[in-house]
């Protein structure tokens, strides 16, 4: 039973982490290849605070705030670049984060931080806490997507020049999406640190950024339910197929290639087309309207 709880908790953390990137890449069209750095910021913040005597729940806000503040700095510095240049910039953030961690003895350096206190209630308590926070974050995502802000994000993702001509403050909304997404990654990091109870610089490298990007693309960029399903599947698969864990970068790189080539809309797009094929009359009526 303990093993199943560990797998389920890991799956929920992966869903939360993937949705935080989906808000940046899927909703607002900003490709990030360094999102794991913000997972690490949240993890290190929570780990240091709990080792200093803080209860786990009290570390969530600091982890989100610090990750969001650094996300604001990175986002502000990245506003002038787009597409490939934005991806390269965020990838540099990932390397910069791991490089800083390796040189800081107070953060454990190369050896990382071990002996992170367990959550109140043990594995069961952490599982319930992660479940509630993941559901809450998904509800926030749904609310944002269906609100006027969701339409603003969609217009920026489609063509930010046209959105600017229409009077949308593109820089402000792109920065807001980056802050909200990185804060969500910080929350996932806080939960992750107390799930594994040991963190090091290698836990938040480029491979983890590619992994979460694969979840978003396979699930369907901007699709909340598609990304949820993809994150659940891709986080659980290594538990049953050891080859995936041994060659993670190769496997996820191939997934990215095939998803972009043969399934650009991801699982969310497949589900949408399936619904339209089953109800062609309703889809044609919506298009006419």
TIDO-713285 format. One record per residue (C-alpha): residue number from 0; residue in one letter; y, z, x. Coordinates in nm, 3 decimals. Each point is the difference from the previous one (the first is absolute). Example, Ala and Ser with C-alpha at 12.3 -4.5 7.8 and 13.67 -1.06 7.14 Angstrom:
   nr  rest        Y        Z        X
    0     a   -0.450    0.780    1.230
    1     s    0.344   -0.066    0.137
This chain:
   nr  rest        Y        Z        X
    0     x    0.000    0.000    0.000
    1     x    0.236    0.077    0.289
    2     x   -0.046   -0.351    0.139
    3     x    0.084   -0.159   -0.335
    4     x    0.318    0.208   -0.025
    5     x    0.107   -0.110    0.349
    6     x   -0.055   -0.367   -0.086
    7     x    0.184    0.035   -0.331
    8     x    0.294    0.180    0.161
    9     x    0.023   -0.268    0.270
   10     x   -0.001   -0.266   -0.272
   11     x    0.284    0.167   -0.190
   12     x    0.208    0.037    0.318
   13     x   -0.059   -0.369    0.076
   14     x    0.116   -0.092   -0.352
   15     x    0.317    0.208    0.039
   16     x    0.067   -0.147    0.344
   17     x   -0.058   -0.358   -0.121
   18     x    0.227    0.048   -0.302
   19     x    0.279    0.125    0.226
   20     x   -0.019   -0.327    0.195
   21     x   -0.034   -0.197   -0.323
   22     x    0.339    0.133   -0.104
   23     x    0.157   -0.143    0.316
   24     x   -0.198   -0.321    0.044
   25     x   -0.114   -0.070   -0.352
   26     x    0.303    0.100   -0.203
   27     x    0.278   -0.090    0.244
   28     x   -0.161   -0.264    0.225
   29     x    0.049    0.185    0.331
   30     x   -0.301   -0.050    0.226
   31     x   -0.075    0.309    0.209
   32     x   -0.252    0.015    0.283
   33     x    0.088    0.352    0.106
   34     x   -0.059    0.198   -0.318
   35     x   -0.258    0.223    0.169
   36     x    0.281    0.155    0.205
   37     x    0.141    0.161   -0.315
   38     x   -0.347    0.124   -0.093
   39     x   -0.003    0.164    0.342
   40     x    0.346    0.151   -0.044
   41     x   -0.112    0.168   -0.321
   42     x   -0.326    0.114    0.158
   43     x    0.164    0.153    0.309
   44     x    0.273    0.166   -0.207
   45     x   -0.249    0.162   -0.236
   46     x   -0.239    0.098    0.281
   47     x    0.273    0.170    0.205
   48     x    0.136    0.187   -0.300
   49     x   -0.337    0.125   -0.123
   50     x   -0.093    0.116    0.350
   51     x    0.330    0.192   -0.005
   52     x   -0.112    0.180   -0.316
   53     x    0.130   -0.222   -0.282
   54     x   -0.226   -0.060   -0.301
   55     x   -0.110   -0.362   -0.036
   56     x    0.186   -0.067   -0.324
   57     x    0.327    0.113    0.158
   58     x   -0.031   -0.264    0.274
   59     x   -0.005   -0.297   -0.238
   60     x    0.377   -0.015   -0.049
   61     x    0.085    0.027    0.374
   62     x   -0.265   -0.263    0.081
   63     x    0.146   -0.240   -0.257
   64     x    0.361    0.072    0.097
   65     x   -0.053   -0.048    0.374
   66     x   -0.208   -0.316   -0.051
   67     x    0.258   -0.131   -0.248
   68     x    0.293    0.076    0.233
   69     x   -0.164   -0.179    0.291
   70     x   -0.090   -0.278   -0.244
   71     x    0.369   -0.024   -0.090
   72     x    0.092   -0.040    0.367
   73     x   -0.268   -0.265    0.054
   74     x    0.088   -0.173   -0.326
   75     x    0.373   -0.005    0.083
   76     x   -0.077   -0.148    0.342
   77     x   -0.227   -0.262   -0.159
   78     x    0.238   -0.123   -0.271
   79     x    0.124   -0.288    0.212
   80     x   -0.348   -0.145    0.063
   81     x   -0.249   -0.156   -0.240
   82     x   -0.357   -0.121   -0.029
   83     x   -0.168   -0.037    0.344
   84     x    0.282    0.176    0.184
   85     x   -0.021    0.295   -0.240
   86     x   -0.376    0.024    0.055
   87     x    0.051    0.000    0.379
   88     x    0.273    0.264   -0.026
   89     x   -0.215    0.235   -0.208
   90     x   -0.297   -0.061    0.229
   91     x    0.217    0.120    0.288
   92     x    0.069    0.322   -0.194
   93     x   -0.375    0.068   -0.010
   94     x   -0.034   -0.039    0.377
   95     x    0.314    0.208    0.055
   96     x   -0.134    0.285   -0.214
   97     x   -0.337    0.020    0.178
   98     x    0.175   -0.023    0.337
   99     x    0.230    0.292   -0.082
  100     x   -0.288    0.213   -0.130
  101     x   -0.202   -0.055    0.318
  102     x    0.286    0.134    0.213
  103     x    0.083    0.309   -0.208
  104     x   -0.201    0.306    0.101
  105     x    0.136    0.199   -0.294
  106     x   -0.170   -0.257   -0.229
  107     x   -0.327    0.017    0.189
  108     x    0.057   -0.308    0.214
  109     x   -0.313   -0.205    0.063
  110     x   -0.220    0.286   -0.121
  111     x    0.157    0.010   -0.347
  112     x    0.010    0.301   -0.231
  113     x   -0.326    0.177   -0.082
  114     x   -0.078    0.295   -0.223
  115     x    0.229   -0.105   -0.284
  116     x   -0.043    0.264   -0.276
  117     x   -0.208   -0.094   -0.301
  118     x    0.164   -0.042   -0.339
  119     x   -0.001    0.288   -0.246
  120     x   -0.324   -0.029   -0.195
  121     x   -0.177   -0.193    0.276
  122     x   -0.129   -0.352   -0.064
  123     x    0.020    0.042   -0.377
  124     x    0.360    0.117    0.011
  125     x    0.104   -0.287    0.227
  126     x   -0.182   -0.253   -0.219
  127     x    0.174    0.120   -0.316
  128     x    0.336    0.011    0.175
  129     x   -0.045   -0.353    0.135
  130     x   -0.112   -0.129   -0.339
  131     x    0.307    0.143   -0.177
  132     x    0.246   -0.129    0.260
  133     x   -0.158   -0.347    0.008
  134     x    0.013   -0.029   -0.379
  135     x    0.361    0.121    0.002
  136     x    0.100   -0.258    0.261
  137     x   -0.170   -0.280   -0.196
  138     x    0.185    0.111   -0.316
  139     x    0.328   -0.018    0.195
  140     x   -0.098   -0.348    0.122
  141     x   -0.069   -0.115   -0.357
  142     x    0.331    0.143   -0.120
  143     x    0.192   -0.171    0.282
  144     x   -0.172   -0.334   -0.059
  145     x    0.072    0.003   -0.374
  146     x    0.358    0.121    0.036
  147     x    0.310   -0.204    0.081
  148     x   -0.053    0.094    0.364
  149     x   -0.334   -0.180   -0.003
  150     x    0.174   -0.321   -0.108
  151     x    0.256    0.049    0.278
  152     x   -0.278    0.042    0.258
  153     x   -0.180   -0.307   -0.136
  154     x    0.313   -0.212    0.026
  155     x    0.054    0.112    0.359
  156     x   -0.362   -0.079    0.087
  157     x    0.027   -0.346   -0.154
  158     x    0.334   -0.102    0.156
  159     x    0.234    0.262    0.137
  160     x    0.281   -0.252    0.058
  161     x    0.001   -0.093   -0.369
  162     x   -0.023    0.368   -0.094
  163     x    0.309    0.068    0.211
  164     x    0.189   -0.282   -0.167
  165     x   -0.085    0.154   -0.338
  166     x    0.172    0.321    0.106
  167     x   -0.298    0.210    0.111
  168     x    0.065    0.226    0.298
  169     x   -0.300   -0.130    0.195
  170     x    0.047    0.225    0.304
  171     x    0.019    0.318   -0.209
  172     x   -0.310   -0.075   -0.206
  173     x   -0.205   -0.116    0.299
  174     x    0.091    0.322    0.177
  175     x   -0.088    0.207   -0.307
  176     x   -0.342   -0.166   -0.023
  177     x   -0.061    0.068    0.369
  178     x    0.097    0.366   -0.032
  179     x   -0.215    0.055   -0.310
  180     x   -0.299   -0.179    0.153
  181     x    0.017    0.184    0.332
  182     x    0.039    0.334   -0.181
  183     x   -0.319   -0.081   -0.192
  184     x   -0.174   -0.075    0.330
  185     x    0.119    0.338    0.132
  186     x   -0.158    0.171   -0.299
  187     x   -0.327   -0.184    0.063
  188     x    0.019    0.109    0.364
  189     x    0.039    0.365   -0.095
  190     x   -0.315   -0.021   -0.211
  191     x   -0.185   -0.195    0.269
  192     x    0.074    0.260    0.269
  193     x   -0.166    0.274   -0.204
  194     x   -0.288   -0.223   -0.097
  195     x   -0.106   -0.082    0.358
  196     x    0.151    0.321    0.151
  197     x    0.054   -0.182    0.329
  198     x    0.263   -0.264    0.074
  199     x    0.090   -0.193    0.310
  200     x    0.205   -0.304    0.099
  201     x   -0.297   -0.233   -0.048
  202     x   -0.021    0.100   -0.367
  203     x    0.321   -0.187   -0.085
  204     x   -0.007   -0.315    0.207
  205     x    0.026   -0.370   -0.072
  206     x   -0.354   -0.019   -0.141
  207     x    0.090    0.241   -0.279
  208     x    0.310   -0.205   -0.083
  209     x   -0.210   -0.317   -0.023
  210     x   -0.255    0.186   -0.213
  211     x    0.254    0.110   -0.261
  212     x    0.163   -0.345   -0.001
  213     x   -0.345   -0.148   -0.068
  214     x   -0.035    0.230   -0.300
  215     x    0.332   -0.119   -0.143
  216     x   -0.069   -0.370    0.056
  217     x   -0.360    0.009   -0.123
  218     x    0.108    0.200   -0.304
  219     x    0.287   -0.236   -0.073
  220     x    0.352    0.045    0.129
  221     x    0.196    0.190   -0.263
  222     x   -0.305    0.075   -0.219
  223     x   -0.038    0.375   -0.054
  224     x   -0.354   -0.010   -0.140
  225     x   -0.117   -0.273    0.238
  226     x    0.116    0.199    0.303
  227     x   -0.161    0.314   -0.141
  228     x   -0.337   -0.174   -0.031
  229     x    0.026   -0.167    0.341
  230     x    0.096    0.326    0.171
  231     x   -0.291    0.179   -0.166
  232     x   -0.249   -0.268    0.105
  233     x    0.124   -0.051    0.356
  234     x    0.016    0.375    0.068
  235     x   -0.353    0.062   -0.127
  236     x   -0.174   -0.306    0.151
  237     x   -0.003    0.133    0.361
  238     x   -0.199    0.300   -0.125
  239     x   -0.286   -0.231   -0.099
  240     x    0.035   -0.282    0.254
  241     x    0.037    0.133    0.353
  242     x    0.081   -0.346    0.137
  243     x    0.332    0.008   -0.190
  244     x    0.101    0.322    0.173
  245     x   -0.110   -0.131    0.342
  246     x    0.193   -0.327   -0.032
  247     x    0.277    0.112   -0.233
  248     x    0.279   -0.216    0.143
  249     x   -0.220   -0.312   -0.005
  250     x   -0.124    0.063   -0.355
  251     x    0.342    0.073   -0.146
  252     x    0.154   -0.291    0.188
  253     x   -0.257   -0.231   -0.159
  254     x    0.070    0.154   -0.341
  255     x    0.370   -0.071    0.045
  256     x   -0.070   -0.361    0.095
  257     x   -0.235   -0.072   -0.290
  258     x    0.217    0.183   -0.252
  259     x    0.310   -0.195    0.100
  260     x   -0.189   -0.330    0.010
  261     x   -0.225    0.019   -0.305
  262     x    0.135    0.288   -0.210
  263     x    0.376    0.026    0.063
  264     x    0.057    0.202   -0.319
  265     x   -0.280    0.244    0.086
  266     x   -0.213    0.188   -0.249
  267     x    0.301    0.053   -0.226
  268     x    0.054   -0.376   -0.023
  269     x   -0.367   -0.063   -0.077
  270     x    0.008    0.253   -0.283
  271     x    0.317   -0.156   -0.141
  272     x   -0.149   -0.350    0.003
  273     x   -0.319    0.131   -0.159
  274     x    0.200    0.153   -0.286
  275     x    0.193   -0.323   -0.046
  276     x   -0.320   -0.207   -0.009
  277     x   -0.148    0.229   -0.263
  278     x    0.319   -0.012   -0.210
  279     x    0.153   -0.344    0.060
  280     x    0.191    0.006   -0.329
  281     x    0.181    0.326    0.079
  282     x    0.088   -0.116    0.353
  283     x    0.139   -0.330   -0.131
  284     x    0.203    0.186   -0.261
  285     x    0.149    0.223    0.269
  286     x    0.087   -0.302    0.213
  287     x    0.168   -0.172   -0.296
  288     x    0.194    0.316   -0.077
